[in-house]
Amino acid sequence: MYDINKNISASIGITSVILIVAILLIAATVGSVITETSQEVSEEDINILVEDAIKEITSYIQIKNILGKYYAFENTYALQKIMILITPLFHVEYDLSTLVVQLQTNDMVTDLYYDQQAVVPKGDLFAESNWHQEKENVYSCLISLDTDDSIQQYNILNDPTDMVYLTIDFPQSMYLYKGDSMKISLIAGSGVLRSISIKAPVPINKIVQL
């Protein structure tokens, strides 16, 4: 059974670790700049450096869940669609327009770009009416929680309560079959790189947890 208290504690622990690491990195970076540069470093330069470092660290996206769906294909079943539930870990403005999703298998790498489609899903999340990938190399968003409409109106995650599913329709050349693996990286204009690996399970159920 899913333990919400355990999940909250884990999230708090992750946040604390990130903050500690952020403080150490910022201190180390500032110290390095001051001691290694031969030029005079102004207070303004240090402030800009610290602000950039804080923005980089606090623009952290947490992956909360990954779902996939198998479809019948060429006398077998292939994992063709996945959705990744993400949320920001801090109160920052995270622009989805800057987020690139990179897919990597053993022999192929492709980048997907946000198609500016963020909608509130109706019914089954995997229903065709909720998917809008009419172009190649794009992903869309299904809004799970957005109390101030920042996602739907401005494509901005701005609160730790904001949650969206990144909906990814694999190109046919990257369909996953039982046992296949894929590395997925979330690459943003600013923020910490998030990379995860998924493995296609036995297709006993059409919808699977990854």
C-alpha positions as CSV (number, residue, x, y, z in Angstrom):
1,M,0.0,0.0,0.0
2,Y,1.2,3.5,-0.8
3,D,2.4,5.2,2.4
4,I,1.9,9.0,2.0
5,N,3.7,9.8,5.3
6,K,6.7,7.9,4.1
7,N,6.6,9.7,0.8
8,I,6.4,13.1,2.5
9,S,9.3,12.2,4.8
10,A,11.3,11.1,1.8
11,S,10.5,14.4,-0.1
12,I,11.6,16.5,2.9
13,G,14.8,14.5,3.2
14,I,15.6,15.0,-0.5
15,T,14.9,18.7,-0.1
16,S,17.2,19.0,2.9
17,V,20.0,17.2,1.1
18,I,19.7,19.4,-2.0
19,L,19.8,22.5,0.2
20,I,22.9,21.3,2.0
21,V,24.6,20.4,-1.3
22,A,23.5,23.8,-2.7
23,I,25.1,25.7,0.2
24,L,28.3,23.7,-0.1
25,L,28.5,24.2,-3.9
26,I,27.8,27.9,-3.7
27,A,30.5,28.4,-1.0
28,A,33.0,26.3,-2.9
29,T,32.3,28.1,-6.2
30,V,32.6,31.6,-4.6
31,G,35.7,30.6,-2.8
32,S,37.3,29.2,-5.9
33,V,36.5,32.3,-7.9
34,I,38.0,34.6,-5.2
35,T,41.2,32.6,-4.7
36,E,41.9,31.6,-8.3
37,T,41.1,34.7,-10.3
38,S,43.9,37.2,-10.8
39,Q,41.4,40.0,-11.3
40,E,39.6,41.9,-8.6
41,V,36.1,40.4,-7.9
42,S,33.5,42.9,-7.0
43,E,30.6,42.3,-4.5
44,E,28.2,42.6,-7.5
45,D,30.1,39.8,-9.3
46,I,29.8,37.6,-6.3
47,N,26.1,38.4,-5.9
48,I,25.4,37.5,-9.5
49,L,27.4,34.2,-9.1
50,V,25.4,33.3,-6.0
51,E,22.1,34.1,-7.6
52,D,22.9,32.0,-10.6
53,A,24.0,29.1,-8.5
54,I,20.9,29.3,-6.3
55,K,18.7,29.4,-9.4
56,E,20.5,26.4,-10.9
57,I,20.1,24.2,-7.7
58,T,16.5,25.2,-6.8
59,S,15.2,24.6,-10.3
60,Y,14.9,20.9,-9.4
61,I,12.2,18.7,-10.9
62,Q,11.0,15.7,-8.9
63,I,9.7,12.7,-10.8
64,K,6.9,11.2,-8.9
65,N,5.5,8.5,-11.2
66,I,5.9,6.9,-14.6
67,L,3.2,5.0,-16.4
68,G,3.4,3.3,-19.8
69,K,0.9,1.5,-22.1
70,Y,1.4,-1.5,-24.3
71,Y,-0.3,-1.8,-27.7
72,A,-0.6,-4.7,-30.0
73,F,2.0,-4.4,-32.8
74,E,3.4,-6.9,-35.3
75,N,2.1,-10.0,-33.6
76,T,3.4,-8.9,-30.2
77,Y,3.0,-6.0,-27.7
78,A,5.1,-2.9,-27.7
79,L,5.4,-0.1,-25.2
80,Q,4.4,2.9,-27.3
81,K,3.4,5.6,-24.9
82,I,4.5,6.8,-21.5
83,M,3.6,9.6,-19.1
84,I,6.0,11.1,-16.5
85,L,4.4,12.9,-13.5
86,I,6.7,15.7,-12.4
87,T,6.5,18.5,-9.8
88,P,8.9,21.3,-8.8
89,L,10.7,20.9,-5.5
90,F,10.8,24.6,-4.7
91,H,8.8,27.8,-5.1
92,V,10.3,28.8,-8.4
93,E,9.0,29.6,-11.9
94,Y,9.9,26.5,-14.0
95,D,9.2,27.2,-17.7
96,L,8.1,24.0,-19.5
97,S,9.0,25.7,-22.8
98,T,12.7,25.3,-21.9
99,L,12.4,21.6,-21.0
100,V,13.8,19.1,-23.5
101,V,13.1,15.4,-23.0
102,Q,15.8,13.2,-24.4
103,L,15.2,9.5,-25.2
104,Q,18.2,7.2,-25.5
105,T,18.2,3.5,-26.4
106,N,21.2,1.3,-27.2
107,D,21.3,2.5,-30.8
108,M,19.3,5.8,-31.0
109,V,19.0,9.2,-29.3
110,T,16.2,11.7,-30.0
111,D,15.1,15.0,-28.4
112,L,11.5,15.9,-27.8
113,Y,10.3,19.5,-27.4
114,Y,7.2,20.9,-25.6
115,D,4.4,21.6,-28.1
116,Q,2.7,24.2,-25.8
117,Q,-0.3,21.8,-25.2
118,A,-1.2,21.7,-21.5
119,V,-4.8,20.4,-20.9
120,V,-6.8,19.0,-18.1
121,P,-7.5,15.3,-18.9
122,K,-10.9,13.9,-19.2
123,G,-11.5,10.2,-18.2
124,D,-8.7,7.7,-18.9
125,L,-5.3,9.4,-19.0
126,F,-4.3,7.3,-22.0
127,A,-7.5,8.1,-24.0
128,E,-6.7,9.3,-27.5
129,S,-8.7,12.5,-26.8
130,N,-6.1,13.5,-24.2
131,W,-3.1,13.1,-26.5
132,H,-2.3,15.8,-29.1
133,Q,1.1,14.8,-30.5
134,E,0.3,15.6,-34.2
135,K,3.9,16.4,-34.9
136,E,7.1,14.3,-34.5
137,N,9.7,15.0,-31.8
138,V,7.3,16.7,-29.4
139,Y,5.7,16.0,-26.0
140,S,2.5,17.4,-24.4
141,C,1.3,17.9,-20.9
142,L,-1.7,16.7,-18.9
143,I,-2.4,18.8,-15.9
144,S,-2.8,16.9,-12.7
145,L,-2.9,19.9,-10.3
146,D,-2.6,23.6,-11.0
147,T,-4.3,25.8,-8.4
148,D,-3.5,29.1,-10.1
149,D,-3.7,28.1,-13.8
150,S,-0.1,29.0,-14.2
151,I,0.5,25.8,-16.3
152,Q,-2.5,26.1,-18.5
153,Q,-2.1,29.8,-19.2
154,Y,1.6,30.3,-19.1
155,N,3.3,26.9,-19.2
156,I,4.9,27.7,-15.8
157,L,5.3,25.4,-12.8
158,N,5.6,27.8,-9.9
159,D,4.6,25.9,-6.8
160,P,5.6,22.5,-5.2
161,T,1.9,21.5,-5.5
162,D,1.9,21.9,-9.3
163,M,1.9,18.5,-11.0
164,V,1.8,17.6,-14.7
165,Y,2.2,14.5,-16.8
166,L,4.6,14.8,-19.6
167,T,3.0,12.7,-22.3
168,I,5.4,11.0,-24.7
169,D,4.4,9.0,-27.8
170,F,7.5,7.0,-28.8
171,P,8.6,7.1,-32.5
172,Q,8.1,3.6,-34.0
173,S,11.8,3.1,-34.2
174,M,12.0,3.4,-30.4
175,Y,9.1,1.2,-29.3
176,L,10.1,-0.9,-26.3
177,Y,9.5,-4.7,-26.1
178,K,9.7,-6.9,-23.1
179,G,13.1,-6.5,-21.5
180,D,14.1,-3.4,-23.5
181,S,15.6,-0.4,-21.7
182,M,15.6,3.3,-22.3
183,K,17.3,6.2,-20.6
184,I,15.2,9.4,-20.3
185,S,16.7,12.7,-19.4
186,L,14.9,15.9,-18.5
187,I,17.1,18.8,-19.8
188,A,16.1,22.3,-18.8
189,G,17.5,25.8,-19.6
190,S,18.4,26.0,-16.0
191,G,18.3,23.5,-13.2
192,V,19.7,20.1,-12.3
193,L,19.7,17.4,-15.0
194,R,17.3,14.5,-14.2
195,S,18.0,11.1,-15.8
196,I,16.1,7.9,-15.2
197,S,16.2,4.5,-16.8
198,I,13.1,2.4,-17.5
199,K,12.8,-1.2,-18.5
200,A,9.8,-2.7,-20.3
201,P,8.2,-5.3,-18.1
202,V,6.3,-8.4,-19.1
203,P,3.1,-7.1,-20.9
204,I,0.6,-8.9,-18.7
205,N,-1.3,-5.7,-18.3
206,K,-1.6,-3.0,-21.0
207,I,-0.9,-0.2,-18.5
208,V,2.2,-0.7,-16.4
209,Q,4.3,1.1,-13.8
210,L,7.8,1.9,-14.9
